[in-house]
């Protein structure tokens, strides 16, 4: 499946300033880990030492937080959009 | 003398310059303003503060702002009232209410927005934007108008009518989004990457914004005669206010305004329909699982609280607790505060008072502790919540007979 990953400003230094990357993957985890091949540096920023998502990294598949889905195991379908979003304060 | 050292990642301690950055570009941890407390101690004193304006800006030396004239509607220095009647009902002999309903737009958000827009203007931004559950929307729109800045405010489309009107009236751009606050917030986080020329107060200038909440602690200590209380009860939405109240008390010790860094127990209050921090506290867990909010306390309806971990850390370290209350208890909390102290709080205040009552009943708050409950927003913002709960006791014809029949003489004074 080819899906689009949206890259936040904080990580665009790894993509040469590009805000969207297309990757081949069948799950959310595969898509995120797939970024590393062409853009080294993603893995250590997105994942902690246990290969879990860092706690301030939010990932949304088709606008739904993947923690409400199946996390990194969530299957993806062709053409879906995955967004990496830093946590923000508010109220 | 520069007193701000820059920004520092709370997760990995990497250093960043004093600019519109909010997230560590390595680990995504939130950035926090770091100060040179020795330098601040050189310039600040109880006397210098007491000679300042009767607003939060009397603590200018403890805020991350170098310019002399802030974007200011007069936020802060709100009443700290001794709550004897409420205390008597709850069995607390030394209870106080920090009445932040008295702020210019009716909530504590004026404190954070005044700092955020002052910093945004200093950094050259012309547009102030935010995602909001309502109170922040009101305050950003008002302060932007005051500063002559454009504003773009995004809110969930199901907000209380008063909060919508109180934002729209100031003339900025108001966008209602079909979704929860967490949806709006995620949209704003993405927009921040696409609109680098805008100051999103709770996103890219959040590091400064959040500092405004420290003034709650500064004021409480000053208004108690430069003494810290024993226990403070704070509502939790994103968790930012609670962590900054703790930071504020500690800073008073670090810069010599109090004799030492005080030990203040900090307890959190959440609505049961959106209680990720209270749930983690109760289970002893370090992980905060996000939830889909379902509560009348919309200003606290953040299912994915950005500072939840830090709030939990503060609560546990300080020996506090985190309680949650049902919507019915929220209504009773609003009515109890109004009936005993004459203060009309919004639903978030109802959450705080109901949690205060619960923690007092459970003995978590000891009867003789000097306890302060922070009531963060005005009841006029959320009057819908009281529909069917309060209203006229009688509706009568304009005659004495009708009055005597309906009300009579007895019962009013307990006679």
Interface residues (C-beta under 8 A of the other chain):
Chain A: X6 X8 X9 X10 X11 X12 X13 X19 X45 X54 X55 X56 X57 X58 X60 X63 X65 X67 X68 X83 X85 X86 X87 X88 X89 X90 X91
Chain B: X11 X22 X23 X24 X25 X26 X27 X28 X29 X30 X109 X130 X131 X132 X133 X135 X136 X181 X182 X183 X185 X186 X188 X189 X190 X192 X193 X194 X196 X200 X202 X203 X206 X209 X210 X237 X238 X240 X241 X289 X290 X292 X299 X300 X302 X304 X306 X307 X309
